[in-house]
Amino acid sequence: MSNPTTPTSSITTKAFINKPVASLHTFYLSGTIESPEEYISWFELMRNAGENDIIQININSPGGDLFTAIQFLRAIADTPAHVICSVEGACMSAATMIFLTADSFEVSEHSMFMFHNYSSATFGKGGEMYDNIVHERKWSEHLLRRIYADFLTEQEILSLLDNKDIWMDGEEILKRLKLRHDKYEKAAKQVEKDIKKAAKVPRKVAAKLPTKKTATPVKVAKPVKKAPTPKKPKALQE
């Protein structure tokens, strides 16, 4: 039986528990973007990451499977973690779509970016091929406008739809990211201002006010510069 007057050991009184509150998950999107089953573990981790976690995707890719890129966009949108896309060399075609969906960005010096329309093939009876092509035209226009809005100009998006390639260096990318961020930040401040103004209106009057549509909230962070400063015979490829 221990003596009640015996001092508690120093090990007990000075003990502490170390509990990690965040994790850094690093992925390397290197080379051609392959079929989506190759990235299932990536998508699962992204969707189950914590809100304090950081997911960093290091990109050096000429592009690849467009539908894989689309699944990346969904996984990134689903994750509560902060996503950083860091370009270390090439970021082209489908890879640019993944890059632009991040929360913050890093671009290494001498990196190269290229934007263009998707590539595909079709076969079957004449009417089937015609329907396929007409559908893909509408589909691709919506896709490009949705992803590159506020980053590429209207004329540049039309140029992509006409199968022109657009090349940029890292400096131009960071400049455009800053402009996009500033635009989103200004819009967010205006929404906040409108909400505060509406809150001051008497309830009976406020009930008569028309509902104002606002843009879907977008997670945006300032650019970070670390280096000085659908069935088809084949998957759509960019």
C-alpha positions in Angstrom: 0.0 0.0 0.0 1.5 3.3 -1.0 2.1 6.1 1.4 -0.4 8.9 0.8 2.2 11.4 1.6 4.6 10.1 -1.0 5.0 12.7 -3.7 3.7 11.8 -7.1 6.5 10.9 -9.4 7.9 13.7 -11.6 7.1 11.6 -14.7 3.4 11.7 -13.9 3.2 15.4 -13.0 5.2 16.5 -16.0 3.7 14.1 -18.6 2.1 15.5 -21.7 0.2 14.1 -24.7 1.1 15.0 -28.2 -1.8 14.9 -30.6 -1.4 16.0 -34.2 -4.2 18.3 -35.4 -3.3 18.4 -39.1 -1.5 16.4 -41.8 0.2 17.3 -45.0 -0.7 14.9 -47.8 1.6 15.2 -50.9 0.8 13.9 -54.3 2.9 13.9 -57.5 0.9 14.3 -60.7 3.9 13.5 -62.9 3.7 12.5 -66.6 0.5 11.7 -68.5 -2.7 11.8 -66.5 -3.9 8.2 -66.7 -7.3 6.5 -66.4 -9.3 7.3 -63.2 -8.9 3.9 -61.5 -5.2 4.8 -61.0 -6.1 7.6 -58.6 -8.8 6.0 -56.4 -6.6 6.1 -53.3 -6.0 9.8 -54.0 -9.7 10.7 -54.3 -10.5 8.7 -51.2 -7.9 10.5 -49.1 -8.9 13.9 -50.4 -12.6 13.3 -49.4 -11.6 12.0 -46.0 -9.0 14.6 -45.1 -9.7 16.9 -42.2 -10.4 20.6 -42.4 -7.0 21.4 -40.9 -5.2 19.2 -43.4 -3.2 20.4 -46.4 -3.2 18.5 -49.7 -0.4 19.5 -52.0 -0.4 18.3 -55.6 2.9 18.7 -57.3 2.3 19.0 -61.1 4.6 18.2 -63.9 2.3 16.9 -66.6 1.5 17.3 -70.3 -2.1 16.4 -69.6 -4.0 13.2 -70.4 -7.4 11.6 -69.6 -10.0 14.4 -69.5 -12.5 12.4 -67.5 -9.9 11.7 -64.9 -9.3 15.4 -64.6 -13.0 16.0 -64.2 -13.0 13.5 -61.3 -10.1 15.4 -59.8 -12.2 18.6 -59.9 -15.0 16.9 -57.9 -12.6 15.4 -55.4 -10.9 18.7 -54.8 -14.3 20.4 -54.4 -15.4 17.8 -51.9 -12.4 17.9 -49.6 -12.5 20.1 -46.5 -8.7 20.4 -46.6 -6.8 23.3 -48.1 -5.5 22.3 -51.5 -2.2 23.6 -52.9 -1.3 23.0 -56.5 2.4 23.4 -57.2 3.7 23.4 -60.8 7.2 22.1 -61.2 7.8 22.1 -64.9 4.9 21.4 -67.3 1.2 22.1 -66.7 -0.7 21.5 -69.9 -4.1 20.5 -71.2 -6.1 18.6 -68.6 -3.5 19.4 -65.9 -4.4 23.1 -66.1 -8.0 22.3 -65.1 -6.8 20.5 -62.0 -4.3 23.3 -61.2 -6.9 26.1 -61.4 -9.3 24.3 -58.9 -6.8 24.7 -56.0 -7.1 27.0 -53.1 -3.6 28.4 -53.5 -0.8 28.1 -56.0 2.9 27.7 -56.4 4.7 28.0 -59.7 8.4 27.2 -60.1 10.6 29.3 -62.3 10.7 28.3 -66.0 7.5 26.3 -65.8 5.4 26.1 -68.9 1.6 26.2 -69.3 -0.6 25.3 -72.3 -4.3 25.5 -72.8 -6.3 23.8 -75.6 -9.4 22.0 -76.6 -9.9 18.3 -76.0 -9.1 15.5 -78.5 -11.4 12.6 -79.2 -12.5 10.0 -81.8 -15.8 8.5 -82.8 -17.2 5.7 -84.9 -20.5 4.2 -85.8 -23.4 4.9 -88.2 -23.4 8.4 -89.7 -26.3 9.7 -87.7 -24.8 8.4 -84.5 -21.5 10.1 -85.2 -23.2 13.3 -86.1 -25.2 13.3 -82.8 -22.1 12.6 -80.9 -20.1 15.4 -82.4 -23.0 17.9 -81.9 -23.3 16.9 -78.3 -19.6 17.1 -77.6 -19.4 20.6 -79.1 -22.0 21.9 -76.6 -20.5 19.8 -73.8 -17.0 21.1 -74.4 -18.0 24.7 -74.7 -19.8 24.5 -71.3 -16.8 22.8 -69.7 -14.2 25.2 -71.0 -16.2 28.3 -70.0 -16.9 26.9 -66.6 -13.3 26.1 -65.8 -11.5 28.9 -67.4 -14.0 31.7 -66.6 -12.3 34.7 -65.0 -8.9 33.3 -65.9 -8.9 33.3 -69.7 -10.6 36.1 -71.7 -13.7 35.5 -73.7 -11.7 35.8 -76.9 -9.2 33.3 -75.6 -11.9 30.8 -74.7 -13.4 31.2 -78.2 -9.9 30.6 -79.6 -9.7 27.3 -77.6 -13.0 26.3 -79.1 -11.6 27.0 -82.5 -8.7 24.6 -81.7 -6.0 27.1 -81.0 -3.3 26.5 -78.4 -2.5 29.1 -75.8 0.9 29.2 -74.2 1.9 31.0 -71.0 4.8 31.2 -68.6 4.7 31.2 -64.9 4.8 35.0 -64.5 1.7 35.4 -66.7 -0.1 32.6 -64.7 0.6 34.3 -61.4 -0.5 37.6 -62.7 -3.9 36.2 -63.9 -4.4 34.3 -60.6 -3.9 37.6 -58.7 -6.5 39.4 -60.9 -9.0 36.5 -60.5 -8.5 36.5 -56.7 -9.0 40.3 -56.5 -12.2 40.0 -58.5 -13.6 37.2 -56.3 -12.6 39.1 -53.1 -14.3 42.2 -54.4 -17.5 40.2 -55.1 -17.4 38.6 -51.7 -17.1 42.0 -50.0 -20.1 43.3 -52.0 -22.2 40.3 -50.9 -21.2 40.9 -47.3 -22.1 44.6 -47.6 -25.5 43.7 -49.1 -26.2 41.3 -46.3 -25.4 43.9 -43.7 -27.5 46.5 -45.4 -30.5 44.1 -45.7 -30.2 43.3 -42.0 -30.8 46.9 -41.1 -34.1 47.0 -43.1 -37.3 46.4 -41.0 -38.5 42.9 -41.2 -41.8 43.7 -43.0 -39.9 45.7 -45.6 -37.2 43.1 -45.9 -39.8 40.4 -46.6 -40.8 42.3 -49.8 -37.3 42.6 -51.1 -36.5 40.5 -54.2 -34.1 37.6 -53.6 -30.7 38.4 -54.9 -28.8 35.6 -56.6 -25.2 35.3 -55.7 -22.4 33.2 -57.0 -21.6 29.9 -55.5 -18.9 30.5 -52.8 -15.5 29.8 -54.2 -12.4 29.1 -52.0 -9.7 31.4 -53.2 -6.3 32.2 -51.8 -3.7 34.6 -53.0 -1.2 33.1 -55.4 2.0 31.8 -53.8 5.2 32.1 -55.7 7.9 29.9 -54.3 10.4 29.8 -57.1 11.7 33.3 -57.3 8.9 34.5 -55.7 -18.9 10.0 -71.9 -19.7 4.9 -74.4 -16.7 5.8 -76.5 -14.0 3.6 -78.0 -11.4 5.5 -76.1 -11.4 7.9 -73.3 -11.3 11.5 -74.2 -7.8 12.7 -74.3 -6.4 16.1 -74.1 
